[in-house]
Amino acid sequence: MTNKATRTASHGGVTIKIKTSDRTTTDLSVTPHEGITVHGPHTLTDDDARELVTRRKYWVYRELTKLCEQAPANPTRTLRDGEQFTILGIPAQPPPHRPPAPHRSRSSPQRPRTRPRPRPRSGNGSRLGQSTPNPHQPARRRSQQMAERER
């Protein structure tokens, strides 16, 4: 069973999350939700974590730049009850919250389900205008095919 612990340390105004476990190696990761995280053994000190971040600072800057570039330019926004917003410059207000509709059980009358009709295929079952040879018919000569195309 692995014994895991998490703590934080500050380094140059940046918070570093330190996660220790029964592992023997030290690793560094940068994620949008956790930020800069150092993974290491239980013997890892805060100074060791700071030193690792300092040693790999250019990699950390590069990863943070990638995360900033991947972030959406227009993030989704949630509205609170009664909050005003605009649609095409006109003030609007979200509709009041309604509880979800009750679930319909199978015993309630429903329309009978019908199968969708198969779509008619053009020609002899061809796709994208390509004709497929029928194995039960003899092969046509090239001259017959050319004559049919001209018609």
RAHU-V346064 format. One record per residue. N is the residue number from 0. RES is the residue in three letters. BURIAL is # if it has 16 or more other C-alpha atoms within 10 Angstrom, else .. Layout:
BEGIN
n-><N;N>
res-><RES;RES>
burial-><BURIAL;BURIAL>
END
This chain:
BEGIN
n-><0;1;2;3;4;5;6;7;8;9;10;11;12;13;14;15;16;17;18;19;20;21;22;23;24;25;26;27;28;29;30;31;32;33;34;35;36;37;38;39;40;41;42;43;44;45;46;47;48;49;50;51;52;53;54;55;56;57;58;59;60;61;62;63;64;65;66;67;68;69;70;71;72;73;74;75;76;77;78;79;80;81;82;83;84;85;86;87;88;89;90;91;92;93;94;95;96;97;98;99;100;101;102;103;104;105;106;107;108;109;110;111;112;113;114;115;116;117;118;119;120;121;122;123;124;125;126;127;128;129;130;131;132;133;134;135;136;137;138;139;140;141;142;143;144;145;146;147;148;149;150>
res-><MET;THR;ASN;LYS;ALA;THR;ARG;THR;ALA;SER;HIS;GLY;GLY;VAL;THR;ILE;LYS;ILE;LYS;THR;SER;ASP;ARG;THR;THR;THR;ASP;LEU;SER;VAL;THR;PRO;HIS;GLU;GLY;ILE;THR;VAL;HIS;GLY;PRO;HIS;THR;LEU;THR;ASP;ASP;ASP;ALA;ARG;GLU;LEU;VAL;THR;ARG;ARG;LYS;TYR;TRP;VAL;TYR;ARG;GLU;LEU;THR;LYS;LEU;CYS;GLU;GLN;ALA;PRO;ALA;ASN;PRO;THR;ARG;THR;LEU;ARG;ASP;GLY;GLU;GLN;PHE;THR;ILE;LEU;GLY;ILE;PRO;ALA;GLN;PRO;PRO;PRO;HIS;ARG;PRO;PRO;ALA;PRO;HIS;ARG;SER;ARG;SER;SER;PRO;GLN;ARG;PRO;ARG;THR;ARG;PRO;ARG;PRO;ARG;PRO;ARG;SER;GLY;ASN;GLY;SER;ARG;LEU;GLY;GLN;SER;THR;PRO;ASN;PRO;HIS;GLN;PRO;ALA;ARG;ARG;ARG;SER;GLN;GLN;MET;ALA;GLU;ARG;GLU;ARG>
burial-><.;.;.;.;.;.;.;.;.;.;.;.;.;.;.;#;#;#;#;#;#;.;.;.;.;.;.;#;.;#;.;.;.;.;.;#;#;#;#;#;#;.;.;#;.;#;.;.;#;#;.;.;#;.;.;.;.;.;.;#;.;.;#;#;.;.;.;.;.;.;.;.;.;.;.;.;.;.;.;.;.;.;.;.;.;.;.;.;.;.;.;.;.;.;.;.;.;.;.;.;.;.;.;.;.;.;.;.;.;.;.;.;.;.;.;.;.;.;.;.;.;.;.;.;.;.;.;.;.;.;.;.;.;.;.;.;.;.;.;.;.;.;.;.;.;.;.;.;.;.;.>
END
